[in-house]
Structure formats: structure tokens, C-alpha cells
Amino acid sequence: MAQEREVDLLVAGAGPAGMTAALVASLQGLSVLICEKSHQVGGTGSTSAGTLWIPGNHQSKRAGFDDSAAKAEEYLDALIGSAAKRELRTAYLQTGPAAIDYLESNSEVKFAPCGRHPDYRSNIKGAAVSGRAIIPQPFDGRLLGADFTRLRPPIPEYMLFGGMMIGKADIPALVGRFRSLANFSYAARLLARYAGDRLRYPRGTRLMMGNALAARLFYSLKQHGVEILFKAPIAAVAAQNGRVVGATIETADGEIHVNAAKGVVLATGGYGHNKTYRDAFMPRPVPVHSMASEFNQGDGIAIGERLGARIAPEESGHSGLWTPASVTTRAGGGKGLYPHLLLDRAKPGLIAVNARGERFVNEAVSYHDFVEAMFAANAKASSNTSSCIPCYLICDARFIKKYGLGVVYPGAGNLRRLLQAGYLKRGNTLETLAAAFGIDAAGLRQTVERHNGFARIGIDADFGKGETELNRFNGDPSHEPNPCIGALATAPYYGLEIWPADIAVSTGLSTDAHARVLDNDRQPIPGLYACGNDMASIMCGAYPGPGTTLGPGVVFAYRAAMHAAGKAPLEEAINGD
Ligand SMILES: Cc1cc2nc3c(=O)[nH]c(=O)nc-3n(C[C@H](O)[C@H](O)[C@H](O)COP(=O)(O)OP(=O)(O)OC[C@H]3O[C@@H](n4cnc5c(N)ncnc54)[C@H](O)[C@@H]3O)c2cc1C
């Protein structure tokens, strides 16, 4: 006999989007149940950098950073065009700051301004250099008690010593730990805390970035008594007279039929690990790597599709939100992926080349734009000899010691294991390095010589590396004349193979501004909501700035929950203030 449950709202998926929807609905007085496919909360969000792009947010304003939703609207119109999904973007801009304040005022979900963190197309009108991005405040995982193990950990590539999280702000003190007493004692405090943690916990409990976001949402849900069923995937929704009134959940003890008077929120994280959807939606060659949680198998999208929902690849334009990734070999065996988001590509003395050894992109563009350039150059490639998938990041000995490369940390202490594992390749000359990758040696030498000429004058005549705020932000400000261009001249030379990987997907269920799923006639399916990566991205395949997926994920989860509760979402007029 299947079990029966009665709630107001059922939320499928305990990532940032699902947990936000559940928390807001609970705060609005609804009885809420979350069903989660894995044994942990957090999803991909737990492993993310945790940044939210919230134009006009009050946290940044209070810290003295000037921004407005009106400027962001101008930027988005220029970047995406005003034809597709503008109504949703308007709702997003109107609600973003208020939704964040609502969470801060009513729960333990708290944020801090990122300060300077340029938009990814910082040369387009309306782009901001600072004030738009916020990050979750660090969280003490010990507060979760025994439920700490219910929180999905970050990827090993993001942790030091097998379990210690560090934030961007920690890096200067850790790298420069022997340069000043203040740095040394800061680094010593971090290590002491971590050592203490490891006596009692499987990993460090000083949680940062996306792990802090997931932990804060989870902690708040616990405080409000919201129940989460683990290992309990949603399998199907039940509809009566066209209205979604509940769902079937699968568990090891059999099915549970949930009657959900106010509806069902699909927040199962998109289709990152669904081969059929990848083949249908993604560019060619279909990328083989995904950084999404392995549990994200397109279940929400499939459920919507079975109900006649509109899937929006044609509106999205592009189907994924990308990062260049290197394939790591993990200490205990197995493969991982390292996302080359911001630490190495923009630094002076690194180039990205294709199989001919030629550059094809400004290496310092955003991770998303870098991969879009891989696809574009690969599509134009006349043969395998000029293909860009994979491409290669190339640097010299001085660079790798100073800045690191992928999972090679600055200081370059861990090269031997990575060379042996084949993650990193080395050549005493550019020619031997090219041979190690099977790329054109003469082409690589020619490219490096031309690039070294650019380094001398500080101008990249081919791709303009170092010309935008974003480029320079991730470059090395102490390097002159251009913080992003330096010569590759000190043997040995090093390189990595780079593949496209999705950190999020853009194609999903079409919704209205209340996150209600639309059918093929663009009418809402009553009682069915989608948010996070199950909802088609409002950015139509563009990646305007840091936090492009978590920002809308949280804001539309808030809007979905408010709608289900029969309340108007808090909104602010879009003006220039
Ligand atoms: C390295 C990295 C860094 C990133 N940094 C950022 C960043 O700084 N800012 C940003 O905006 N984005 C970032 N992203 C992307 C971001 O993490 C995702 O877009 C975001 O987590 C999506 O949230 P979600 O709630 O939709 O899905 P998820 O976080 O993946 O959560 C989905 C949940 O649904 C569960 N689930 C799946 N199927 C079912 C089912 N049938 N029933 C019930 N539950 C189910 C999953 O187990 C999972 O727990 C990053 C991603 C990566 C990989």
C-alpha cells in the first residue's frame, strides 16, 4: 500500500532553489514537504562559488557601492536584446533586492557584498564593476549537529588538505603566510580550526561560498521544522482537471502519494546528467563533462514535458552555462573536474591554443565566454588539426610557480604527482611540450613568439587580453605594462588539456514571472512551478555576471513560493537610484 501525505506545497529537490522555495513557503505559513533524490541537501549549489548576481542589492549599497536595477536593465537589454523574456528579467530586477532582504530578515540566510566584482561583459553599457554580486556569509557547520553529514560537500578540488574550505579572501594570507606576521597568524588560525574540526567531523566546518548558502538554507529549514525526505525522488505529478494537485515520490519503503493543495515546485537541478536532453539541446560536439550534481538527471523537465509543458531551447538560444575544465585524477582514484573560473587564465604568461598551436580567444574572458569561443572556433575549424575541443592552456615555469595552474597551487609544490598522473604535461622546450599533447610544434612556437612580442608592449593585438575591467580584475595588478600579458620564456613549459563542461543549464521549462510552468500555448499549468535549473534561464544563454544562475534561482524560488501562498511578492520600482 502506498503511503498518503497531505501538505500545502511539495518541493522536489533540496538545492538552493528548492530550499529557498520551501523556506519562503513555510515562512508564509504553508505546510511544506521537500523530497530529495540524494541522501544530502545542497545539490550543485553546495559545490558552487555561491555568488548571487542581484543588481541594486542593499547589502552592497550599505557598504558604499553604487548600483541600480535600471543600469542593469540597460546592460541586459544590450547583452540579450529586449525581445525574449524581458518580462521575466523585469520581475527579477524588481524583486531581487527585496527577496534577499526578506531571507535575511526572516531566516539565517545572510549575505555579504562582494564589493568589486566586474560584470562579465564589462565593456557593455550598463555593466557594473562593483555592487552587483553578493555571497553568503560563512557558516559554522557545527551548528548543524549530526545533520552536518547531510550537507553535500564541495568538490575535493575546492578543498585543501582533503577537507578545508577557503574563500577568495583567505588566499592572499595563505599564499603570503611567510611574508608578514599578520598573514602567518591568520593562516595559523585557519589551520588550527581545521585540525580541531578533523578530530570530530569528516571535513572542516568553516563553510564558505555555495556550501555556506546550502548550509544556511538547511539550518533555517530545520529551525522552521520543514521536513526533508531523503533518497526520495519525485517520479510523477498528479493532475485533476488540468491542475497539479500532488505527486508520487519513490522511496526504499515504497511509493508516497503526496496531496499538495497549493501545488508542486520542480527544483531538481536541470538536465546536466541526462544524455537524451544533452544530445537534444547542447551544441556539437556534445560536451562529455558536466559539473552538475550526478543526481541532476532532467527529472523535473521530463515531468513537465509529460504534462505538455513548453521547453525553451529555442528561446534560450544556447543550452548551457559553461566553464573550461581540466580532468583531474583524485588522490583516492577516480576522476574529477577542475573549473578554470578565475585563478589562472587571466594572469600574465598563459595562453590557450588549439591543436595547431594557435590562440583563438582572449584567455581572460569569463569562463562562459571562453567555452562559447571554444565552440565557435571549433565549428569553424577545417580539420582535426585546428580543432579547439579540447584546447590547451600553456605557460612556463615562472608562471606556474607564481600563479599555479588548475589544481597546481601557487608555489608549485605538488607537480610530481600531477605529472605522473598525466594531469599536467611538461616539456623542456615548446616543441617537446607540443609533442606531449600531439599539437603542432611549429605553430605553438610561432604563437608564443608573437605573444611574447605583445607582452613587451602590453597590447594583445590579436584578442585584446587585458583590455576590459573583468580581464584586469583577474589579472595581476603588479605586472606591467599589462596585468594580463606576460612572456612565456622560462623553461620548462607546462600545459593542461581543457574541455567544455556545464556548471548549469540554460534550457528548461518555460515559466511566467511567478515561476508557473507554461504549456505549449504559453498558458500556466495551474499548481506547477519550476525554479533553479529546471526553469529556462531568463538570460537566454547569456552569462552577464557573477551569480547568473543562483541569483535568478533564489529570486524565482521566492516568487514561486509567494504565489503558491497567495501573496504578492515584494517588489521595488526600477529606477536609477
Ligand atoms: C564549480 C561551480 C561553481 C559555481 N558557482 C556559481 C556561482 O558562484 N554563482 C552561480 O550563480 N552559479 C554557480 N554555479 C551554478 C550553480 O551551482 C547551479 O546553477 C545551482 O546550484 C542550481 O541550483 P538548483 O537548486 O537548480 O540545482 P542543484 O543545486 O543542483 O540542486 C538540485 C537538487 O535536486 C535534487 N534532485 C534531482 N532529481 C530529483 C528528483 N527527481 N526528486 C527530488 N530531488 C531531485 C538533486 O539531488 C539536488 O539536490 C556553479 C556551479 C559549479 C559546478
The ligand as a Gaussian input file, in Angstrom:
#p B3LYP/6-31G(d) Opt

LIG

0 1
 C       32.105000      24.804000      -9.510000
 C       30.806000      25.543000      -9.664000
 C       30.723000      26.864000      -9.282000
 C       29.523000      27.550000      -9.437000
 N       29.453000      28.828000      -8.974000
 C       28.298000      29.514000      -9.131000
 C       28.188000      30.836000      -8.613000
 O       29.079000      31.347000      -7.917000
 N       27.040000      31.516000      -8.864000
 C       26.015000      30.970000      -9.598000
 O       25.029000      31.659000      -9.840000
 N       26.066000      29.696000     -10.015000
 C       27.173000      28.942000      -9.791000
 N       27.223000      27.644000     -10.187000
 C       25.998000      27.023000     -10.743000
 C       25.019000      26.693000      -9.609000
 O       25.655000      25.882000      -8.645000
 C       23.767000      25.985000     -10.117000
 O       23.215000      26.701000     -11.177000
 C       22.743000      25.892000      -8.985000
 O       23.238000      25.087000      -7.944000
 C       21.416000      25.336000      -9.471000
 O       20.561000      25.276000      -8.360000
 P       19.351000      24.255000      -8.343000
 O       18.739000      24.359000      -6.994000
 O       18.523000      24.438000      -9.542000
 O       20.054000      22.809000      -8.550000
 P       21.027000      21.990000      -7.604000
 O       21.821000      22.886000      -6.760000
 O       21.804000      21.061000      -8.449000
 O       20.022000      21.137000      -6.695000
 C       19.131000      20.213000      -7.290000
 C       18.730000      19.170000      -6.258000
 O       17.667000      18.382000      -6.792000
 C       17.886000      17.009000      -6.467000
 N       17.117000      16.159000      -7.393000
 C       17.436000      15.764000      -8.641000
 N       16.430000      14.998000      -9.148000
 C       15.470000      14.923000      -8.201000
 C       14.204000      14.290000      -8.124000
 N       13.716000      13.550000      -9.134000
 N       13.482000      14.416000      -6.993000
 C       13.948000      15.130000      -5.929000
 N       15.166000      15.744000      -5.945000
 C       15.892000      15.655000      -7.077000
 C       19.390000      16.881000      -6.566000
 O       19.842000      15.748000      -5.862000
 C       19.858000      18.200000      -5.934000
 O       19.994000      18.078000      -4.540000
 C       28.394000      26.914000     -10.012000
 C       28.479000      25.574000     -10.369000
 C       29.667000      24.887000     -10.186000
 C       29.732000      23.448000     -10.579000

